[in-house]
Amino acid sequence: MKKTGFAGDDNITLLAKGVHLKGEIRVEGTVRIDGRLDGEIQTKGQVIIGEDGLVQGTIVAGTIISSGRIKATVTATEQIQLMKTATMIGEIHTPVLTMEAGAKIQGTTDMGVTAWPDDLPKLPGSVRDLAAHRAKPVVVLEKDSHR
């Protein structure tokens, strides 16, 4: 069987351009939205929103890749990728968020950080202490006036 450019599985759900669905999509594989969904998507696989796609509601998935418009609460267990034509309004919950230049986002982002360590991480051994390289004061010697 021919492999697709999606997640490599054969379970793909497609909401085509021009189709408007109100309701829920719950599947195990990949969901591609090129139309409009007012409701909820839930999958362990990928959700791909094309440039003409619009989702309003809730998305829960492993990975979300968007070139379209999302106005939703979005949760991805693996990552979210916003391509340059994407617009995202709402809440984002994911460990990894990547955005291309031109992507737009408004809302809150939660990447699971609850605190930072008191000690900063140590730099590799080949990197020297920056304080040792700070500019030293410059001493100006008197100019020779016999010129």
FENMOCOR-V920581 format. One record per residue. PSI is psi in whole degrees, 0 to 359 (* if undefined). Layout:
psi=PSI
psi=PSI
This chain:
psi=141
psi=134
psi=147
psi=174
psi=9
psi=229
psi=1
psi=0
psi=169
psi=1
psi=91
psi=128
psi=128
psi=130
psi=104
psi=159
psi=136
psi=349
psi=134
psi=118
psi=132
psi=118
psi=208
psi=143
psi=118
psi=111
psi=175
psi=335
psi=221
psi=139
psi=127
psi=127
psi=114
psi=354
psi=218
psi=134
psi=123
psi=101
psi=225
psi=140
psi=133
psi=120
psi=154
psi=346
psi=217
psi=149
psi=123
psi=123
psi=116
psi=173
psi=328
psi=359
psi=148
psi=126
psi=128
psi=122
psi=245
psi=137
psi=128
psi=120
psi=174
psi=306
psi=140
psi=127
psi=122
psi=133
psi=357
psi=214
psi=135
psi=129
psi=91
psi=171
psi=122
psi=128
psi=123
psi=128
psi=337
psi=298
psi=162
psi=132
psi=123
psi=116
psi=173
psi=335
psi=3
psi=146
psi=128
psi=124
psi=124
psi=209
psi=137
psi=130
psi=111
psi=151
psi=336
psi=126
psi=123
psi=142
psi=134
psi=156
psi=132
psi=338
psi=146
psi=141
psi=139
psi=132
psi=206
psi=148
psi=130
psi=112
psi=21
psi=9
psi=122
psi=337
psi=166
psi=156
psi=151
psi=325
psi=132
psi=149
psi=144
psi=139
psi=158
psi=154
psi=333
psi=350
psi=125
psi=164
psi=123
psi=332
psi=328
psi=341
psi=7
psi=153
psi=135
psi=151
psi=141
psi=131
psi=124
psi=121
psi=153
psi=141
psi=144
psi=120
psi=6
psi=20
psi=*
